[in-house]
């Protein structure tokens, strides 16, 4: 049984087995990598997200889908340690069999967790790249952040990862601004994965790219997720992306999770009227 099948297929996450909390450390009855308990972040009426709970297991891919303004990107920022929720807790398995609340850590501790264990792939690749640093330097910087110091080793790893994301190693000293949008996104992925994070957060990674470029990038992401056994939370408005990559899916509308479950079940047999509308609009295109 895979990790995705451990979670009961329901319209909400309320039936999932829950860890037991003592102070700010949670002793696990199972072993999720990430969990959120009743988190909310409303920064304007109808803007943000409200009362969201979820769990994510190692090697599992969760897609958060919904139209623009549904709160999915704000939720992703809270799950990844960048925006503190107004209520509830976000917990990460930093050490085996116990989870710690990300927002009860100090700022320095949280940044350390994000640097060592998280990867964050932005919708606009230059938001996640250094424009004035070479392609190899962008990858090397991440290695140096986690302690690498040997120049030769760093450069060799940069070459390895450029090859892994299908960028010619002859471009290692070129600046990211000389790359196409698709190449910039692949470079951003290499920058994030070179440190072998436990968990990767992706915000519309194929947004704004041509269809042919999107297909190539999706194949790359799918292969890397399988090979590296990555846990991923991906935000997308594209149900085809969710079907291709995700084990489970959450559908959001106006800041609320209206349906969740195994991806094939939700997309093939949607139960909520809004999910049915999303699926039918795709079929009619």
Secondary structure, DSSP 8 states (H G I E B T S, - for coil): --GGGGS---SSSTTS---EEETTEEE-SS-EEEEEEEEEEEEETTEEEEEEEEEEETT-EEEEE--TTSSHHHHHHHHTTSS--SEEEEEEEEETTEEEEGGGS-HHHHHHHHHHHEEEE-SSGGGGS-TTSBHHHHHHHHHHHTT---HHHHHHHHHHHHHHTT--GGGTTSBGGGS-HHHHHHHHHHHHHTT--SEEEEESTTTTS-HHHHHHHHHHHHHHHHHHT-EEEEEES-HHHHHHH-SEEEEEETTEEEEEEEHHHHHHS--SHHHHHHHHHHHT-
